[in-house]
């Protein structure tokens, strides 16, 4: 059975949060916050937890962007559910990398760095939903 992960597409206006990966695969590359589902949690709970762990921010998980299952998307063989998310309750909270993320930063949706996995495809799909 292939493992399941979630990716948080955290968008505010024309900006998106990306994390710099601190672990392989793709160590040092930018990616969407995300990670593996744990036993007993829903996909939405996983997405919110991973976003909090990797960015320091609380998010509201919204619309499903899609399920991404191409066998080449991740050398670990994952299938990912990607969700549009919004930052909530951020007063006094600072964006910072944590857990598997060396760094977290806002980027313009129009000027993105090279991305790990199939995250460029996920962001393009998300842009179609929010514009």
C-alpha contacts under 8 A as a table, 3 or more apart, distances in Angstrom:
res1	aa1	res2	aa2	distance
2	X	77	X	5.94
2	X	78	X	5.68
2	X	79	X	6.68
3	X	36	X	7.43
3	X	77	X	6.87
3	X	78	X	4.88
3	X	79	X	6.28
4	X	36	X	6.03
4	X	37	X	6.10
4	X	78	X	5.58
4	X	79	X	4.98
4	X	80	X	5.74
4	X	81	X	7.77
5	X	34	X	6.96
5	X	35	X	5.09
5	X	36	X	4.24
5	X	37	X	5.51
5	X	43	X	7.87
5	X	46	X	7.91
5	X	78	X	6.52
5	X	79	X	6.18
5	X	80	X	4.64
5	X	81	X	6.47
6	X	34	X	5.34
6	X	35	X	5.69
6	X	36	X	6.67
6	X	37	X	7.16
6	X	43	X	6.62
6	X	46	X	6.62
6	X	47	X	5.37
6	X	80	X	5.04
6	X	81	X	4.74
6	X	82	X	5.54
6	X	83	X	7.59
7	X	32	X	5.95
7	X	33	X	5.76
7	X	34	X	4.27
7	X	35	X	6.83
7	X	47	X	6.24
7	X	80	X	6.77
7	X	81	X	6.33
7	X	82	X	4.54
7	X	83	X	6.40
8	X	32	X	6.11
8	X	33	X	5.46
8	X	34	X	5.91
8	X	47	X	5.89
8	X	48	X	7.60
8	X	50	X	7.95
8	X	51	X	6.30
8	X	61	X	7.91
8	X	82	X	5.99
8	X	83	X	5.40
8	X	84	X	6.32
8	X	85	X	6.18
9	X	16	X	7.06
9	X	17	X	7.38
9	X	32	X	6.47
9	X	33	X	7.60
9	X	82	X	6.87
9	X	83	X	5.82
9	X	84	X	4.78
9	X	85	X	5.65
9	X	123	X	7.19
9	X	126	X	7.49
10	X	16	X	5.54
10	X	17	X	5.63
10	X	59	X	7.83
10	X	84	X	6.11
10	X	85	X	4.61
10	X	86	X	5.59
10	X	87	X	7.08
11	X	14	X	7.12
11	X	15	X	5.64
11	X	16	X	4.52
11	X	17	X	6.80
11	X	84	X	7.25
11	X	85	X	6.52
11	X	86	X	6.18
12	X	15	X	5.27
12	X	16	X	6.43
12	X	86	X	6.93
12	X	87	X	7.91
14	X	108	X	5.89
14	X	109	X	5.58
14	X	110	X	7.75
15	X	106	X	6.09
15	X	107	X	5.41
15	X	108	X	4.54
15	X	109	X	5.36
16	X	106	X	5.44
16	X	107	X	5.37
16	X	108	X	6.37
16	X	109	X	6.14
17	X	32	X	7.11
17	X	33	X	7.81
17	X	104	X	6.81
17	X	105	X	5.56
17	X	106	X	4.49
17	X	107	X	6.24
18	X	30	X	6.10
18	X	31	X	5.42
18	X	32	X	4.99
18	X	33	X	6.38
18	X	104	X	5.76
18	X	105	X	5.65
18	X	106	X	6.42
18	X	107	X	7.09
19	X	30	X	5.42
19	X	31	X	5.38
19	X	32	X	6.08
19	X	33	X	5.94
19	X	54	X	7.28
19	X	55	X	7.51
19	X	97	X	6.76
19	X	101	X	5.69
19	X	102	X	7.21
19	X	103	X	5.51
19	X	104	X	4.27
19	X	105	X	6.40
20	X	27	X	7.67
20	X	28	X	5.65
20	X	29	X	5.41
20	X	30	X	4.35
20	X	31	X	6.30
20	X	97	X	7.90
20	X	101	X	5.55
20	X	102	X	5.54
20	X	103	X	5.15
20	X	104	X	6.37
21	X	24	X	7.58
21	X	26	X	6.77
21	X	27	X	4.96
21	X	28	X	5.08
21	X	29	X	5.62
21	X	30	X	6.16
21	X	31	X	6.82
21	X	100	X	6.23
21	X	101	X	4.90
21	X	102	X	5.98
21	X	103	X	7.62
22	X	27	X	5.25
22	X	28	X	6.00
22	X	100	X	5.37
22	X	101	X	5.17
22	X	102	X	4.99
23	X	26	X	7.11
23	X	27	X	4.77
23	X	28	X	7.65
23	X	100	X	6.24
23	X	101	X	7.87
24	X	27	X	4.64
25	X	74	X	7.95
25	X	75	X	7.36
26	X	29	X	5.61
26	X	116	X	6.00
26	X	117	X	7.80
29	X	114	X	7.24
29	X	115	X	6.25
29	X	116	X	5.90
30	X	113	X	6.95
30	X	114	X	6.80
30	X	115	X	5.11
30	X	116	X	6.07
31	X	115	X	5.49
31	X	116	X	5.36
31	X	117	X	7.56
31	X	119	X	6.44
32	X	119	X	6.62
33	X	50	X	6.57
33	X	51	X	5.51
33	X	54	X	6.15
33	X	55	X	7.43
33	X	101	X	7.97
34	X	47	X	6.36
34	X	50	X	5.12
34	X	51	X	6.24
34	X	54	X	7.65
35	X	46	X	7.63
35	X	47	X	7.66
35	X	50	X	5.99
36	X	46	X	7.35
37	X	41	X	6.77
37	X	42	X	7.62
37	X	43	X	6.72
37	X	46	X	5.37
38	X	41	X	5.86
38	X	46	X	7.14
41	X	45	X	5.85
41	X	46	X	6.30
42	X	45	X	5.09
42	X	46	X	6.18
43	X	46	X	5.05
43	X	47	X	6.21
43	X	81	X	7.36
44	X	47	X	5.07
44	X	48	X	6.32
44	X	61	X	6.26
44	X	83	X	7.99
45	X	48	X	5.24
45	X	49	X	6.07
46	X	49	X	5.14
46	X	50	X	6.00
47	X	50	X	5.30
47	X	51	X	6.10
47	X	61	X	7.13
47	X	83	X	7.51
48	X	51	X	5.16
48	X	52	X	6.18
48	X	58	X	7.05
48	X	59	X	5.91
48	X	60	X	7.01
48	X	61	X	6.40
49	X	52	X	5.14
49	X	53	X	6.09
50	X	53	X	5.05
50	X	54	X	5.99
51	X	54	X	5.33
51	X	55	X	5.74
51	X	56	X	7.37
51	X	57	X	6.85
51	X	58	X	7.21
51	X	59	X	7.05
52	X	55	X	5.42
52	X	56	X	4.80
52	X	57	X	4.92
52	X	58	X	5.44
52	X	59	X	7.29
53	X	56	X	5.83
53	X	57	X	7.93
53	X	97	X	7.99
53	X	98	X	5.76
53	X	99	X	5.79
54	X	96	X	7.42
54	X	97	X	5.25
54	X	98	X	4.49
54	X	99	X	5.56
54	X	100	X	6.46
54	X	101	X	5.45
54	X	104	X	7.36
55	X	95	X	5.49
55	X	96	X	5.05
55	X	97	X	5.01
55	X	98	X	6.23
55	X	101	X	7.78
55	X	104	X	5.79
56	X	93	X	7.13
56	X	94	X	6.63
56	X	95	X	5.64
56	X	96	X	5.63
56	X	97	X	6.94
56	X	98	X	7.02
57	X	87	X	6.69
57	X	88	X	7.74
57	X	90	X	6.42
57	X	93	X	6.57
57	X	94	X	7.17
57	X	95	X	6.35
58	X	87	X	5.88
58	X	88	X	5.66
58	X	89	X	6.54
58	X	90	X	6.79
59	X	85	X	6.01
59	X	86	X	5.29
59	X	87	X	4.37
59	X	88	X	5.30
60	X	85	X	5.50
60	X	86	X	5.28
60	X	87	X	6.38
60	X	88	X	6.37
61	X	83	X	6.46
61	X	84	X	6.35
61	X	85	X	4.63
61	X	86	X	6.84
62	X	83	X	6.17
62	X	84	X	5.27
62	X	85	X	5.43
62	X	86	X	7.63
63	X	83	X	5.67
63	X	84	X	5.40
63	X	85	X	7.72
64	X	81	X	7.24
64	X	82	X	6.03
64	X	83	X	4.45
64	X	84	X	6.37
65	X	81	X	7.56
65	X	82	X	5.32
65	X	83	X	5.16
65	X	84	X	6.35
65	X	122	X	7.36
65	X	125	X	6.64
65	X	126	X	5.70
65	X	129	X	7.64
66	X	81	X	5.92
66	X	82	X	5.63
66	X	83	X	7.34
66	X	122	X	7.76
66	X	125	X	7.95
67	X	79	X	7.17
67	X	80	X	5.64
67	X	81	X	4.50
67	X	82	X	6.43
68	X	73	X	7.96
68	X	79	X	5.84
68	X	80	X	5.17
68	X	81	X	6.37
68	X	82	X	7.70
68	X	122	X	8.00
69	X	73	X	7.16
69	X	78	X	7.10
69	X	79	X	4.60
69	X	80	X	6.51
70	X	73	X	5.38
70	X	79	X	7.59
71	X	74	X	6.96
71	X	75	X	7.97
71	X	77	X	5.97
71	X	78	X	7.69
72	X	75	X	6.60
72	X	77	X	7.46
73	X	77	X	7.44
73	X	78	X	7.62
73	X	117	X	5.23
73	X	118	X	5.49
74	X	77	X	5.42
74	X	78	X	6.04
74	X	117	X	5.71
74	X	118	X	7.94
75	X	78	X	7.83
82	X	122	X	7.21
84	X	126	X	7.06
87	X	90	X	6.59
90	X	93	X	5.05
90	X	94	X	7.61
95	X	104	X	6.46
95	X	105	X	7.11
96	X	103	X	6.16
96	X	104	X	5.24
96	X	105	X	7.54
97	X	100	X	7.95
97	X	101	X	4.92
97	X	102	X	5.27
97	X	103	X	4.03
97	X	104	X	4.58
98	X	101	X	5.03
98	X	102	X	6.39
98	X	103	X	7.20
99	X	102	X	7.83
101	X	104	X	6.90
107	X	111	X	7.01
107	X	112	X	6.48
108	X	111	X	5.30
108	X	112	X	6.61
109	X	112	X	6.29
112	X	115	X	7.91
115	X	118	X	7.53
115	X	119	X	6.05
115	X	120	X	6.17
116	X	119	X	6.17
116	X	120	X	8.00
118	X	121	X	5.50
118	X	122	X	6.52
119	X	122	X	4.85
119	X	123	X	6.08
120	X	123	X	5.18
120	X	124	X	6.19
121	X	124	X	5.11
121	X	125	X	6.26
122	X	125	X	5.15
122	X	126	X	6.19
123	X	126	X	4.91
123	X	127	X	6.08
124	X	127	X	5.11
124	X	128	X	6.52
125	X	128	X	5.28
125	X	129	X	6.81
126	X	129	X	5.15
126	X	130	X	6.45
127	X	130	X	5.25
127	X	131	X	5.97
128	X	131	X	5.76
